[in-house]
Amino acid sequence: MTRQMHAETSPDGPEHHPEWGPFGVPLFDGPEAQSLQRVGVIDIGSNSVRMVIFDGAARSPAYFFNEKILCGLGAGFAETRRLNPEGKIRALAALRRFARLAKAAEVSPLLAVATAAVRDAEDGQEFRDRVLAEAGLDIHVIDGAEEARLSAQGVLLGWPGAHGLICDIGGSSMELAELKGSGKVGQRATSDLGPLKLMGITGGKKALRAHIKAELAELTKGFPEEPGRLFLVGGSWRAIARIDMERRGYPLKVLHEYRMTPKGILDTIKYIGKTDLEELRARTGTSAERMRLVPLAAEVLRVLVRKLHPKEIAVSSYGIREGLLYEQMSPALKARDPLIEAARHSEAQSARMPGFGRKLYRFVEPLFPRAKHDKKRLIRAACLLHDVSWRAHPDYRAEVCFDNATRANLGGMTHAERVYLGLALLHRYKSSRTGTGFNAELLKLLPEDQVREAEILGRAMRFGAMFAVANPIDHGTLVYRPKRKELILTLHSDEGRDLFGEVAQARFKALAAAMGVEPIVVGAA
């Protein structure tokens, strides 16, 4: 049965204090908090039970701990209306473990939320009572409207200002929510289109498809037609996206921000239908429990894509758990750039000279006079991250930098932007990509002019970091004259001239060569 929900007028509804969680638990010290102190969230779903402990920058939290058990609490629900007996045993064991781990890690607070299976089961309250008695965890059951809203908030954690529709599929339910831009969540709806519940549909494939089509017709009422972008949240969607990557031979195995076309995803759904599931499971590393749900989830997605006609489909690794964090952020904190906040935090924790990244950015900024906001934020992030891997062995430092940028759990970046950032950081430490283990296939994700620009940025950071270890702009300034094909370095003082030694000179010439311009030094002795 599909349940339609009211429109959301404000992401910080009147019942929510900006410094407090939805259950009255404070997660941040204040609205301007810069970091988290190990906040834990346990998500008890119809198929999986997961605990995540967040740490790091408040606006872009890192995963200090992340463990999932596929318990299948909702298996067989359609026939019994009760939680799966074996699933309850496994879930209780997992929750006892999670509670002890959280205590040992000094996590405070630890929130436990449950969705459709516990919400709808006849023995849901009995299960909650037992968890409280055995694990000391008070489970908060959220309804479909809250589930949809928190999933949308999770997407906003990684995509500030996102616009489109989010679709969150669990084991026993599927939610739809509208993202209106500027952090606003609009209409929401929930349905019983989770794969575990679809297993109870009798009458074969024809009956199943008719049921899905009827449910989606009701679910999508009132939502924008052709929403532009459809954000997919949930393990079954991620499993399908991983198969799509495998089918396409996609070179970057990062699911978050992975994008697909409607035609591409429909081709992948056909591919799933004619390929042995065990073979797919082995090739993609998908668990047997998850792969069992993939054909049903794929059938739902096929009808959904044909119904909504989105222009683009994007995968979000962020959902309810991240939505719980975003929910308590003040408007000022939500407005911050998650990429820049994560880069700042990383610099503060790991760089040799915290704070130097901002000064380096001011030094190299004149080389990119036409850069718009989206590009400038990448340049800023690169400068903040340029030295965070200095402890790596010098022979592997460039490779480590690239891997960190392209594989790190960072929000607010497309895959192409990951490659751009990784290339810039690689060339911060090495002039050539030869011998770095670099996968040349990744260059297909980035236009040729952007590959060249990332290399120039890397060489600029390489020069600036060598030229002065405090504030390079105090000792020299760069001017780029593209029409004259000149790169001019003006040295300000005797100190600047002394700092412009042989190694710095060589790196300045290498930068100019990469730019295809003549290096000119003004004020040299």
C-alpha positions as CSV (number, residue, x, y, z in Angstrom):
1,M,0.0,0.0,0.0
2,T,1.4,3.4,-0.9
3,R,1.2,6.2,1.6
4,Q,1.4,9.8,0.4
5,M,3.0,12.4,2.8
6,H,2.7,16.1,3.2
7,A,5.1,18.7,1.7
8,E,8.1,19.8,3.8
9,T,8.3,23.5,4.1
10,S,11.6,23.7,6.1
11,P,14.5,21.3,6.7
12,D,14.6,22.5,10.3
13,G,11.0,22.0,11.3
14,P,9.8,23.8,14.4
15,E,10.0,20.6,16.5
16,H,13.8,20.4,15.9
17,H,16.3,22.6,17.7
18,P,19.3,23.2,15.4
19,E,21.8,21.8,18.0
20,W,19.7,18.8,18.9
21,G,18.9,15.5,17.2
22,P,15.4,14.5,16.2
23,F,15.2,12.5,19.5
24,G,16.4,15.2,21.8
25,V,20.0,14.1,21.8
26,P,22.7,16.8,21.3
27,L,25.2,15.8,18.5
28,F,27.2,19.0,18.2
29,D,28.6,21.4,20.8
30,G,27.0,24.3,19.0
31,P,25.8,25.6,15.6
32,E,29.4,26.5,14.6
33,A,31.0,23.2,15.6
34,Q,34.0,22.3,13.4
35,S,34.3,18.7,14.3
36,L,32.5,15.6,15.7
37,Q,33.4,13.6,18.7
38,R,32.5,10.1,17.6
39,V,28.8,10.1,17.0
40,G,27.2,6.7,16.4
41,V,24.1,5.7,14.5
42,I,22.6,2.2,14.3
43,D,20.2,1.6,11.4
44,I,18.0,-1.4,11.8
45,G,16.5,-2.1,8.4
46,S,14.4,-4.9,6.9
47,N,17.5,-6.6,5.4
48,S,20.5,-5.2,7.2
49,V,21.6,-3.9,10.6
50,R,24.5,-1.5,10.4
51,M,26.4,0.7,12.9
52,V,28.4,3.7,11.7
53,I,30.5,5.8,14.0
54,F,31.2,9.3,12.5
55,D,34.2,11.4,13.3
56,G,36.1,14.3,11.7
57,A,34.8,17.5,10.2
58,A,31.2,18.2,11.2
59,R,30.0,19.2,7.7
60,S,31.8,16.3,6.0
61,P,32.1,13.5,8.6
62,A,34.4,10.5,8.1
63,Y,33.5,6.9,8.8
64,F,35.5,6.0,12.0
65,F,33.7,2.6,12.1
66,N,31.3,1.0,9.7
67,E,29.9,-2.6,10.0
68,K,26.9,-4.2,8.4
69,I,25.2,-7.5,9.1
70,L,22.6,-8.8,6.6
71,C,20.1,-10.2,9.1
72,G,17.0,-10.3,6.9
73,L,14.6,-9.2,9.7
74,G,11.9,-8.7,7.1
75,A,12.3,-12.0,5.3
76,G,8.9,-13.9,5.1
77,F,7.0,-10.9,6.4
78,A,4.4,-11.0,3.7
79,E,3.3,-14.4,4.9
80,T,3.7,-14.1,8.7
81,R,3.5,-10.3,9.4
82,R,6.2,-11.0,12.0
83,L,10.0,-10.5,12.1
84,N,12.0,-13.4,10.8
85,P,13.0,-15.7,13.8
86,E,16.5,-16.3,12.5
87,G,16.9,-12.7,11.6
88,K,16.0,-11.6,15.1
89,I,18.7,-13.9,16.6
90,R,21.3,-12.5,14.3
91,A,20.1,-8.9,14.8
92,L,20.2,-9.2,18.6
93,A,23.8,-10.6,18.4
94,A,24.9,-7.8,16.2
95,L,23.2,-5.1,18.4
96,R,24.9,-6.5,21.5
97,R,28.2,-6.3,19.8
98,F,27.6,-2.8,18.5
99,A,26.6,-1.6,21.9
100,R,29.9,-2.9,23.4
101,L,32.0,-1.5,20.6
102,A,30.4,1.9,20.9
103,K,31.0,1.9,24.7
104,A,34.7,0.9,24.1
105,A,35.1,3.7,21.5
106,E,33.5,6.2,23.9
107,V,30.8,7.1,21.4
108,S,28.3,9.6,22.7
109,P,25.5,9.8,21.7
110,L,24.6,6.5,20.1
111,L,21.3,6.6,18.2
112,A,19.4,3.4,17.1
113,V,16.7,3.8,14.5
114,A,14.4,1.1,12.9
115,T,12.4,1.3,9.7
116,A,9.7,-0.7,7.9
117,A,10.3,-4.2,9.3
118,V,10.2,-3.3,13.0
119,R,7.6,-0.6,12.3
120,D,5.1,-2.9,10.7
121,A,5.7,-6.3,12.4
122,E,3.3,-7.6,15.0
123,D,6.2,-8.4,17.2
124,G,8.1,-5.2,16.6
125,Q,7.6,-3.8,20.1
126,E,8.5,-7.2,21.6
127,F,11.8,-7.1,19.7
128,R,12.5,-3.5,20.8
129,D,11.9,-4.5,24.4
130,R,14.3,-7.4,24.1
131,V,17.0,-5.2,22.5
132,L,16.7,-2.7,25.3
133,A,17.0,-5.5,27.9
134,E,19.9,-7.3,26.3
135,A,21.9,-4.5,24.6
136,G,20.8,-1.4,26.4
137,L,19.7,0.2,23.2
138,D,16.4,2.2,23.0
139,I,15.3,1.8,19.4
140,H,13.4,4.8,17.8
141,V,11.0,3.6,15.1
142,I,10.6,6.1,12.3
143,D,7.6,6.2,10.0
144,G,7.7,6.3,6.2
145,A,7.5,10.1,6.1
146,E,10.5,10.5,8.4
147,E,12.4,7.8,6.6
148,A,11.9,9.6,3.3
149,R,12.9,13.0,4.8
150,L,16.0,11.7,6.5
151,S,17.1,9.9,3.3
152,A,16.7,13.2,1.4
153,Q,18.7,15.0,4.1
154,G,21.5,12.4,3.7
155,V,21.7,13.2,0.0
156,L,21.9,16.9,0.9
157,L,24.9,16.1,3.1
158,G,26.9,15.1,-0.1
159,W,25.1,17.3,-2.6
160,P,24.3,20.8,-1.1
161,G,21.5,22.4,-3.0
162,A,20.6,19.1,-4.9
163,H,17.5,19.3,-7.1
164,G,15.5,16.3,-8.2
165,L,13.9,13.2,-6.7
166,I,15.5,10.7,-4.3
167,C,14.4,7.1,-4.2
168,D,15.4,5.0,-1.2
169,I,14.9,1.3,-1.4
170,G,15.0,-0.9,1.7
171,G,14.1,-4.5,2.2
172,S,10.5,-3.9,3.0
173,S,9.7,-0.4,1.7
174,M,10.6,2.2,-0.8
175,E,10.5,6.0,-0.3
176,L,10.3,8.9,-2.7
177,A,11.2,12.5,-1.8
178,E,11.5,15.7,-3.7
179,L,14.6,17.8,-3.4
180,K,13.7,21.4,-4.3
181,G,17.1,23.0,-4.2
182,S,18.6,25.3,-1.5
183,G,18.3,22.4,1.1
184,K,14.5,22.1,0.9
185,V,12.7,18.8,1.0
186,G,9.3,18.8,-0.7
187,Q,6.7,16.1,-1.1
188,R,7.4,12.6,0.3
189,A,5.8,9.2,-0.2
190,T,6.4,5.7,1.0
191,S,5.3,2.3,-0.4
192,D,5.7,-1.4,0.2
193,L,7.9,-1.9,-2.9
194,G,10.8,-3.4,-0.9
195,P,12.2,-6.7,-2.4
196,L,11.4,-8.7,0.7
197,K,7.7,-7.8,0.5
198,L,7.6,-8.3,-3.3
199,M,8.7,-11.9,-2.7
200,G,5.2,-12.5,-1.3
201,I,3.5,-11.5,-4.6
202,T,1.9,-14.6,-6.2
203,G,0.9,-15.1,-9.8
204,G,4.3,-15.1,-11.5
205,K,6.2,-12.3,-13.3
206,K,3.1,-10.9,-15.0
207,A,1.4,-10.3,-11.7
208,L,4.5,-8.9,-10.1
209,R,5.0,-6.4,-12.9
210,A,1.3,-5.3,-12.7
211,H,1.6,-4.9,-8.9
212,I,4.8,-2.8,-9.3
213,K,3.2,-0.6,-12.0
214,A,0.1,0.0,-9.9
215,E,2.1,0.9,-6.8
216,L,4.4,3.2,-8.7
217,A,1.4,5.0,-10.3
218,E,0.1,5.8,-6.9
219,L,3.5,6.5,-5.4
220,T,4.5,9.1,-8.0
221,K,1.3,11.1,-7.9
222,G,2.0,14.8,-7.3
223,F,5.7,14.5,-7.9
224,P,7.3,16.4,-10.8
225,E,7.3,14.7,-14.1
226,E,10.7,14.2,-15.7
227,P,12.6,15.4,-12.6
228,G,15.9,15.9,-14.2
229,R,18.0,13.9,-11.8
230,L,17.0,10.8,-9.8
231,F,19.2,10.0,-6.7
232,L,19.3,6.3,-5.7
233,V,19.7,5.4,-2.1
234,G,19.9,1.9,-0.7
235,G,21.9,-1.3,-0.9
236,S,20.0,-2.9,-3.7
237,W,20.4,0.2,-5.9
238,R,24.1,0.2,-5.1
239,A,24.4,-3.5,-6.1
240,I,22.7,-2.7,-9.4
241,A,25.1,0.3,-10.0
242,R,28.1,-2.0,-9.3
243,I,26.8,-4.4,-11.9
244,D,26.4,-1.4,-14.3
245,M,30.1,-0.5,-13.6
246,E,31.1,-4.1,-14.4
247,R,29.1,-4.2,-17.6
248,R,30.6,-0.9,-18.8
249,G,34.2,-1.6,-17.7
250,Y,34.0,1.7,-15.7
251,P,37.5,2.5,-14.3
252,L,36.7,4.2,-11.0
253,K,35.1,1.8,-8.5
254,V,33.5,4.5,-6.3
255,L,29.7,4.2,-6.0
256,H,29.0,7.6,-4.5
257,E,28.2,10.1,-7.2
258,Y,28.3,7.4,-9.9
259,R,26.1,8.5,-12.7
260,M,24.1,6.6,-15.3
261,T,21.8,7.4,-18.2
262,P,18.2,5.9,-18.3
263,K,19.2,3.9,-21.4
264,G,22.3,2.7,-19.7
265,I,20.5,1.5,-16.6
266,L,17.8,-0.2,-18.7
267,D,20.5,-2.0,-20.6
268,T,22.0,-3.2,-17.3
269,I,18.6,-4.4,-16.1
270,K,18.4,-6.5,-19.3
271,Y,21.9,-7.7,-18.7
272,I,21.0,-8.8,-15.1
273,G,18.0,-10.8,-16.5
274,K,20.2,-12.8,-18.9
275,T,23.3,-13.3,-16.7
276,D,23.8,-16.0,-14.1
277,L,23.5,-14.3,-10.7
278,E,26.3,-16.3,-9.1
279,E,28.6,-15.2,-11.8
280,L,27.6,-11.5,-11.3
281,R,28.0,-12.0,-7.5
282,A,31.6,-13.3,-8.0
283,R,32.5,-10.5,-10.4
284,T,31.2,-7.6,-8.4
285,G,31.9,-8.8,-4.8
286,T,28.2,-8.7,-3.9
287,S,27.0,-10.8,-1.0
288,A,24.6,-13.7,-1.7
289,E,22.0,-12.2,0.5
290,R,22.0,-8.9,-1.4
291,M,22.2,-10.6,-4.9
292,R,19.0,-12.5,-4.0
293,L,17.2,-9.2,-3.9
294,V,18.7,-7.7,-7.0
295,P,16.3,-9.1,-9.7
296,L,13.2,-7.8,-7.8
297,A,14.9,-4.4,-7.2
298,A,15.9,-4.2,-10.9
299,E,12.3,-4.8,-11.9
300,V,11.1,-1.9,-9.7
301,L,13.9,0.3,-11.1
302,R,12.9,-0.6,-14.7
303,V,9.3,0.6,-14.2
304,L,10.4,3.6,-12.1
305,V,12.8,4.9,-14.8
306,R,10.2,4.5,-17.5
307,K,7.6,6.2,-15.4
308,L,9.7,9.2,-14.3
309,H,11.9,9.7,-17.4
310,P,14.8,11.2,-15.5
311,K,17.6,12.8,-17.6
312,E,20.3,11.4,-15.3
313,I,20.5,8.8,-12.5
314,A,23.0,9.3,-9.6
315,V,24.0,6.9,-6.8
316,S,24.2,8.3,-3.3
317,S,26.1,6.3,-0.6
318,Y,24.5,8.7,2.0
319,G,21.1,8.0,3.4
320,I,19.2,7.8,6.7
321,R,22.3,7.6,8.9
322,E,23.9,10.7,7.2
323,G,20.5,12.4,7.2
324,L,20.4,12.1,11.0
325,L,23.6,14.1,11.1
326,Y,22.5,16.7,8.6
327,E,19.2,17.1,10.4
328,Q,20.9,18.6,13.4
329,M,23.2,21.0,11.6
330,S,22.5,24.7,11.9
331,P,21.8,26.5,8.6
332,A,25.2,28.1,8.8
333,L,26.9,24.6,9.0
334,K,24.7,23.2,6.2
335,A,25.7,26.0,3.9
336,R,29.4,25.1,4.1
337,D,31.1,23.2,1.3
338,P,31.6,19.5,2.4
339,L,34.6,19.1,0.2
340,I,36.4,22.2,1.6
341,E,35.4,21.4,5.2
342,A,36.8,17.8,4.8
343,A,40.0,19.2,3.2
344,R,40.5,21.8,6.0
345,H,40.0,19.1,8.6
346,S,42.5,16.8,6.9
347,E,45.1,19.6,6.7
348,A,44.6,20.5,10.3
349,Q,45.1,16.8,11.3
350,S,47.9,15.7,8.9
351,A,49.8,18.5,7.2
352,R,53.3,19.6,8.2
353,M,52.2,23.3,8.2
354,P,48.5,23.5,8.9
355,G,47.1,26.7,7.4
356,F,49.6,26.8,4.6
357,G,47.1,25.5,2.1
358,R,45.1,28.8,2.1
359,K,48.3,30.8,1.5
360,L,49.3,28.4,-1.3
361,Y,45.9,29.0,-2.9
362,R,46.4,32.7,-2.9
363,F,49.8,32.2,-4.5
364,V,48.7,30.0,-7.4
365,E,45.2,31.5,-8.0
366,P,46.5,34.1,-10.6
367,L,47.3,31.1,-12.9
368,F,43.6,30.4,-13.3
369,P,42.0,33.8,-14.1
370,R,39.0,32.3,-15.9
371,A,38.2,29.7,-13.3
372,K,34.5,29.7,-12.1
373,H,33.3,28.8,-8.7
374,D,33.2,25.0,-9.2
375,K,36.8,25.0,-10.4
376,K,38.1,27.4,-7.8
377,R,36.8,25.1,-5.0
378,L,38.7,22.2,-6.5
379,I,41.9,24.3,-6.6
380,R,41.3,25.3,-3.0
381,A,40.8,21.7,-2.0
382,A,44.0,20.7,-3.8
383,C,46.0,23.4,-2.0
384,L,44.5,22.3,1.4
385,L,45.3,18.7,0.7
386,H,48.7,19.2,-1.0
387,D,50.8,18.1,2.0
388,V,48.6,15.7,4.0
389,S,50.3,12.6,2.6
390,W,53.9,13.7,3.4
391,R,54.5,10.8,5.7
392,A,54.1,8.3,2.9
393,H,57.4,6.9,1.4
394,P,58.8,9.4,-1.1
395,D,58.7,6.7,-3.8
396,Y,55.0,6.3,-3.4
397,R,53.9,9.7,-2.2
398,A,52.4,10.7,-5.6
399,E,50.5,7.4,-5.9
400,V,49.2,7.7,-2.4
401,C,48.0,11.3,-3.1
402,F,46.1,10.2,-6.2
403,D,44.5,7.2,-4.5
404,N,43.5,9.4,-1.5
405,A,41.7,11.9,-3.7
406,T,40.0,9.4,-6.0
407,R,39.0,6.8,-3.4
408,A,38.4,8.8,-0.3
409,N,34.9,9.0,1.2
410,L,34.5,12.7,0.2
411,G,31.2,14.3,-0.7
412,G,30.5,17.2,-3.0
413,M,32.6,15.9,-6.0
414,T,31.7,14.3,-9.3
415,H,33.9,11.4,-10.5
416,A,35.5,13.7,-13.1
417,E,36.4,16.1,-10.3
418,R,37.9,13.3,-8.2
419,V,40.2,12.5,-11.1
420,Y,41.1,16.2,-11.6
421,L,41.9,16.5,-7.9
422,G,43.9,13.3,-7.8
423,L,46.0,14.3,-10.9
424,A,46.8,17.7,-9.4
425,L,48.0,16.1,-6.1
426,L,49.9,13.5,-8.0
427,H,51.8,16.2,-10.0
428,R,52.4,18.1,-6.7
429,Y,54.9,15.4,-5.9
430,K,56.0,14.0,-9.3
431,S,56.4,15.6,-12.8
432,S,55.5,12.4,-14.7
433,R,52.8,9.9,-14.2
434,T,55.2,7.1,-15.3
435,G,55.9,4.6,-12.5
436,T,53.1,5.8,-10.2
437,G,50.7,2.9,-10.9
438,F,48.4,5.4,-12.4
439,N,45.4,3.9,-14.3
440,A,45.4,5.7,-17.7
441,E,41.8,4.5,-18.2
442,L,40.7,7.1,-15.6
443,L,41.7,9.9,-18.0
444,K,38.6,8.9,-20.1
445,L,36.5,10.5,-17.3
446,L,38.2,13.9,-17.8
447,P,38.4,16.1,-20.9
448,E,41.9,16.5,-22.3
449,D,42.1,20.2,-21.4
450,Q,41.2,19.4,-17.8
451,V,44.0,16.8,-17.6
452,R,46.4,19.5,-18.7
453,E,45.0,22.0,-16.3
454,A,45.3,19.5,-13.3
455,E,48.9,18.9,-14.2
456,I,49.6,22.7,-14.3
457,L,47.9,23.0,-10.9
458,G,50.1,20.2,-9.5
459,R,53.3,21.8,-10.8
460,A,52.2,25.2,-9.4
461,M,51.7,23.7,-6.0
462,R,55.0,21.9,-6.3
463,F,56.8,25.2,-7.0
464,G,54.9,27.2,-4.4
465,A,55.6,24.7,-1.6
466,M,59.3,24.6,-2.5
467,F,59.7,28.3,-2.9
468,A,58.6,29.2,0.7
469,V,57.4,27.1,3.6
470,A,55.5,30.0,5.4
471,N,53.7,32.3,3.0
472,P,55.0,32.4,-0.6
473,I,53.0,35.5,-1.6
474,D,55.1,37.5,1.0
475,H,58.2,36.8,-1.1
476,G,56.9,36.7,-4.7
477,T,53.8,37.0,-6.8
478,L,52.8,35.2,-10.1
479,V,51.3,36.9,-13.1
480,Y,50.0,34.9,-16.1
481,R,49.7,36.7,-19.4
482,P,48.2,34.1,-21.8
483,K,48.1,36.4,-24.9
484,R,51.8,37.1,-24.5
485,K,52.5,33.5,-23.4
486,E,54.4,34.7,-20.3
487,L,54.6,33.6,-16.7
488,I,56.1,36.3,-14.6
489,L,57.4,35.8,-11.1
490,T,58.1,39.1,-9.2
491,L,60.5,38.7,-6.2
492,H,59.8,41.3,-3.5
493,S,62.9,41.4,-1.4
494,D,66.4,40.0,-0.6
495,E,64.6,37.2,1.3
496,G,62.6,36.3,-1.8
497,R,65.7,36.3,-3.9
498,D,67.5,34.0,-1.4
499,L,64.5,31.6,-1.4
500,F,64.5,31.4,-5.2
501,G,67.3,28.9,-5.2
502,E,68.3,26.3,-7.8
503,V,65.5,23.8,-7.0
504,A,62.8,26.5,-6.9
505,Q,64.2,27.8,-10.2
506,A,63.9,24.4,-11.8
507,R,60.4,23.9,-10.7
508,F,59.4,27.4,-11.9
509,K,60.7,26.6,-15.3
510,A,58.9,23.2,-15.3
511,L,55.7,25.0,-14.5
512,A,56.1,27.5,-17.3
513,A,57.0,24.6,-19.7
514,A,53.8,22.8,-18.8
515,M,51.8,26.0,-19.4
516,G,53.6,26.5,-22.8
517,V,54.8,30.0,-21.8
518,E,58.1,31.8,-21.3
519,P,59.3,32.0,-17.6
520,I,60.2,35.5,-16.6
521,V,61.7,36.5,-13.2
522,V,61.5,40.2,-12.1
523,G,63.6,41.4,-9.2
524,A,66.2,38.7,-9.3
525,A,69.8,39.6,-8.3
